[in-house]
Amino acid sequence: MATSRALIRPYRPSDRDALFDICVRTAENGGDSRHVHPDLDLLPNIFAAPYAELEPELAFVVDDGDRAVGYVLGTADTPTFVRRFRDEWLPRLADRYPAPAGEASTPTEMMLHLMHTPERMLVPEIADHPAHLHIDLLPSHQRAGYGRELMDTFLAALAEGGVERVHLGMLTANTAARAFYDRLGFSVLPVGDPGPLTYLGRTTRPIGTREADTAS
Ligand SMILES: CC(C)(COP(=O)(O)OP(=O)(O)OC[C@H]1O[C@@H](n2cnc3c(N)ncnc32)[C@H](O)[C@@H]1OP(=O)(O)O)[C@@H](O)C(=O)NCCC(=O)NCCS
């Protein structure tokens, strides 16, 4: 558990290494993924870096005075993000991470498949929740209120930009994260074929207000 209060601040390019580190230590169902994906740049290049790079105005970190120990990242508009991921982000990675030929069978091949199919993020049933997000904190800084603070900051930034609704896709097996999102007023968005994910959504109104918690 952290001993002194860390601060929320906007992401800076110098946070890149910390961002990658936080991502790999939390990407396996909320826990460390390094034993599953030995290439430590793979998951951050799918789930963290493109957001910080393409929409830095929506990237915030928890800074413990030494380094970033948590982040929230996302996009204001999923269709635009998907197009930019394909047109601007993927070309930078294609040499290092070619699309797997044939059926993906290993965990890493499955992640490569996700990397090469950003259109999977376009889910028709939740198109009325155009923004989406990712939030992760190192274990040392979990359950201390930083997730709530990060979410407050992210929702306020979306609302300021005129975005009214946000969604996220979480691994259904990550029950700890689900308890967090429930507490913050997210509710399930029904999707025909969600695979291993549960889609949750809410308005971008401040957490804890009656309208926000009932109108998602
Ligand atoms: C999920 C995560 C972002 C939550 O952030 P956090 O800082 O730990 O959560 P907070 O301390 O801000 O908690 C906010 C509220 O959620 C509740 N909560 C958080 N985690 C909970 C859990 N595991 N079980 C029950 N309640 C929980 C808290 O009790 C708190 O309630 P309160 O403010 O009304 O008292 C963080 O724990 C994390 O990064 N986990 C690992 C990575 C991960 O799973 N990310 C999400 C992927 S979908």
The ligand as an SDF file (V2000), in Angstrom:
LIG
                    3D

 48 50  0  0  0  0  0  0  0  0999 V2000
   -9.4820   -1.8870  -11.0530 C   0  0  0  0  0  0  0  0  0  0  0  0
   -8.6620   -0.7030  -10.5570 C   0  0  0  0  0  0  0  0  0  0  0  0
   -8.4310    0.2950  -11.7040 C   0  0  0  0  0  0  0  0  0  0  0  0
   -9.4640    0.0050   -9.4520 C   0  0  0  0  0  0  0  0  0  0  0  0
   -8.7350    1.1020   -8.9550 O   0  0  0  0  0  0  0  0  0  0  0  0
   -8.4630    1.2360   -7.3980 P   0  0  0  0  0  0  0  0  0  0  0  0
   -7.6440    2.4530   -7.1610 O   0  0  0  0  0  0  0  0  0  0  0  0
   -7.9260   -0.0540   -6.9070 O   0  0  0  0  0  0  0  0  0  0  0  0
   -9.9260    1.4550   -6.8340 O   0  0  0  0  0  0  0  0  0  0  0  0
  -10.3580    2.5660   -5.7530 P   0  0  0  0  0  0  0  0  0  0  0  0
   -9.5210    2.4050   -4.5330 O   0  0  0  0  0  0  0  0  0  0  0  0
  -10.3740    3.9190   -6.3950 O   0  0  0  0  0  0  0  0  0  0  0  0
  -11.8420    2.0920   -5.4400 O   0  0  0  0  0  0  0  0  0  0  0  0
  -13.0010    2.8120   -5.8400 C   0  0  0  0  0  0  0  0  0  0  0  0
  -14.2050    2.0970   -5.2530 C   0  0  0  0  0  0  0  0  0  0  0  0
  -14.2910    0.7740   -5.8240 O   0  0  0  0  0  0  0  0  0  0  0  0
  -14.2540   -0.1920   -4.7890 C   0  0  0  0  0  0  0  0  0  0  0  0
  -13.3980   -1.3040   -5.2150 N   0  0  0  0  0  0  0  0  0  0  0  0
  -12.2370   -1.2300   -5.9000 C   0  0  0  0  0  0  0  0  0  0  0  0
  -11.7250   -2.4690   -6.0850 N   0  0  0  0  0  0  0  0  0  0  0  0
  -12.5950   -3.3160   -5.4740 C   0  0  0  0  0  0  0  0  0  0  0  0
  -12.6140   -4.7190   -5.2910 C   0  0  0  0  0  0  0  0  0  0  0  0
  -11.6140   -5.4850   -5.7530 N   0  0  0  0  0  0  0  0  0  0  0  0
  -13.6520   -5.2730   -4.6210 N   0  0  0  0  0  0  0  0  0  0  0  0
  -14.6580   -4.4980   -4.1190 C   0  0  0  0  0  0  0  0  0  0  0  0
  -14.6880   -3.1410   -4.2580 N   0  0  0  0  0  0  0  0  0  0  0  0
  -13.6590   -2.5750   -4.9320 C   0  0  0  0  0  0  0  0  0  0  0  0
  -13.6010    0.4730   -3.6090 C   0  0  0  0  0  0  0  0  0  0  0  0
  -13.9930   -0.1020   -2.3990 O   0  0  0  0  0  0  0  0  0  0  0  0
  -14.0570    1.9060   -3.7650 C   0  0  0  0  0  0  0  0  0  0  0  0
  -15.3310    2.1000   -3.1940 O   0  0  0  0  0  0  0  0  0  0  0  0
  -15.6620    3.4820   -2.4380 P   0  0  0  0  0  0  0  0  0  0  0  0
  -14.8560    4.5840   -3.0960 O   0  0  0  0  0  0  0  0  0  0  0  0
  -17.0990    3.6740   -2.6680 O   0  0  0  0  0  0  0  0  0  0  0  0
  -15.2720    3.2750   -1.0320 O   0  0  0  0  0  0  0  0  0  0  0  0
   -7.2980   -1.1520   -9.9640 C   0  0  0  0  0  0  0  0  0  0  0  0
   -7.5110   -1.9510   -8.8430 O   0  0  0  0  0  0  0  0  0  0  0  0
   -6.4290   -1.8960  -10.9540 C   0  0  0  0  0  0  0  0  0  0  0  0
   -5.6970   -1.2790  -11.7040 O   0  0  0  0  0  0  0  0  0  0  0  0
   -6.4890   -3.2460  -10.9680 N   0  0  0  0  0  0  0  0  0  0  0  0
   -5.6230   -4.0690  -11.8180 C   0  0  0  0  0  0  0  0  0  0  0  0
   -5.8100   -3.7900  -13.3040 C   0  0  0  0  0  0  0  0  0  0  0  0
   -7.2370   -3.9440  -13.7460 C   0  0  0  0  0  0  0  0  0  0  0  0
   -7.9070   -4.9190  -13.4420 O   0  0  0  0  0  0  0  0  0  0  0  0
   -7.7050   -2.9420  -14.5120 N   0  0  0  0  0  0  0  0  0  0  0  0
   -9.0350   -2.9440  -15.0830 C   0  0  0  0  0  0  0  0  0  0  0  0
   -9.0610   -3.7540  -16.3190 C   0  0  0  0  0  0  0  0  0  0  0  0
  -10.6890   -3.8740  -17.0180 S   0  0  0  0  0  0  0  0  0  0  0  0
  1  2  1  0
  2  3  1  0
  2  4  1  0
  2 36  1  0
  4  5  1  0
  5  6  1  0
  6  7  2  0
  6  8  1  0
  6  9  1  0
  9 10  1  0
 10 11  2  0
 10 12  1  0
 10 13  1  0
 13 14  1  0
 14 15  1  0
 15 16  1  0
 15 30  1  0
 16 17  1  0
 17 18  1  0
 17 28  1  0
 18 19  1  0
 18 27  1  0
 19 20  2  0
 20 21  1  0
 21 22  1  0
 21 27  2  0
 22 23  1  0
 22 24  2  0
 24 25  1  0
 25 26  2  0
 26 27  1  0
 28 29  1  0
 28 30  1  0
 30 31  1  0
 31 32  1  0
 32 33  2  0
 32 34  1  0
 32 35  1  0
 36 37  1  0
 36 38  1  0
 38 39  2  0
 38 40  1  0
 40 41  1  0
 41 42  1  0
 42 43  1  0
 43 44  2  0
 43 45  1  0
 45 46  1  0
 46 47  1  0
 47 48  1  0
M  END
$$$$
